[in-house]
Amino acid sequence: MSLRWKITGMTILSVLLTLIVSALLVRQMITITEEQRLRDEATTSLKQAVHILDETGISILGAKVNDPQLPAEARDAAKAGQYITYRATLDGQEVIYAAAPVTLGTQPAVLSLSVSWANSQQMRDSVDTALIWAGIATLVLVSAFGTLIVSRLVTRLSKGSHAARAIAAGERRVLVEDAIGKAFGGKDEVDQFAEAVDAMAKELNAKIVFEQRFSADLAHELRTPLTGLVTAASLLPESRPTELVQDRVAALRNLVEDLLEVSRLESRVEPTELVALELDTCVRQILGRIKTRRPEQCAQLKLQLNSGDGKVLVEPKRLERILENLISNASTHGAGPVILETSSGSLSLQDQGPGFPQSVLETGPERFVSKGGGIGLGLTIASGQAQAIGARMKLSNRGGARVQLTFQVPDTP
């Protein structure tokens, strides 16, 4: 259940409970007040009747002497020598009895009269009806107003969450405070939260920009001396030490080139040109070129093409970089055989090694973090290139490290 309906439901429930409690209290107060009024009215009438009876011997106002229908408890209290009122039922209707002691000649007696609740009951029924309609109207108005306020709040929170996701996706110019809009009556807690998120994003962006600039500058600064180092290593006489030097120089050159590629991906300076291609055909052609460059890493690669003539939106050059880095990563940190399988709109690459570390599964690929714990840019490059072509890359462990790529599919005419 969404926050909107939770708050709306709680608002309606709170208003409903408040109305019920208020209506019960009002009804109880009216009942008590009306009962007291009837008791006072009965007592006043009885006093008049007693006065007339003492002077004339005539009973008026419906007063009766020794009324057999007077409850015994009320009769006994009146015989004790005091005016009393008593609530009882007479012929199926509620009445208020008033009774007082009198003397007829030399004989003591009890004079009593009753006042009906009928008119008061009609009045209470009318009040109950008015309370019900007033409660319904109040519930509708308050609920509508509360829903309006809650909808505004939830809308602002929803816009803020979309802005936060945009920031997480790399949109550095997005501000949560601008996205949520202004609140009624000045700033509220949502604005304070948005300001805090924007401040955090600003600090993180500054650190990310510094890190990216440092990596790019480092790669560019290393490239010139590294070119001379490569040339110098190629001029060394053939020997085992020369092979070791050339191998390390080649690894260093690949690292610098990877750093430059990561820098380009993060700066998004290279445009992406997607085309609709048959996935199986594209993968087969790309693997042919990769095997030429990396025969040893592709030695245990098994290809399973199951996409048929299904097409996806890709840029072949970027897909080649993705597959080359994934195959290299599986060969370096995993174990064979490495299975590359295609299906409708997706492909997966599975090795038989120990799998990805839990930290990589939770946070995704990070620069300079590999499955072996050392310097690693392969997954970072693959992830960046996948984002560039609009593909979704999912990492998992299923008997080894598994990478699933889901591509965009062209619209069918």
Buried (B, 14 or more C-beta within 10 A) or exposed (E): EEEBEEBBEEBBEEBBEBBEEBBEEBBEEBBEEBBEEBBBBBBEBBEEBBEBBEEEEEBEEEBBEBBEEBBEEBBEBBBEEEBBBBBBEBEEEBBBBBBBBBEEEEEEBBBBBBBBBEEBBEEBEEBBEEBEEBBEEBBEEBBEEBBEBBEBBBEBBBBBEBBBEBBEEEEBEBBBBEBBBEBEEEEEEBBEBBBEBBEEBEEEBEEEEEEBEEBBEBBEEBBEEBEEBBEEBEEEEEEEEBEEBBEEBEEBBEBBBBBBBBBBBBEEEEEBEBEEBBBBEBBEEBBEEBBEEBEEBBEBBEBEBEBEEBBBBBBBEBBBBBBBBBBBBBBBBBBBBBBBBBBEBBBBBBBBBBBBBEEBBEEEBBBEBBBEEEEBBBBBBBBBBBBBBBBEBBBBBEEBBBBBBBBBBEEEE
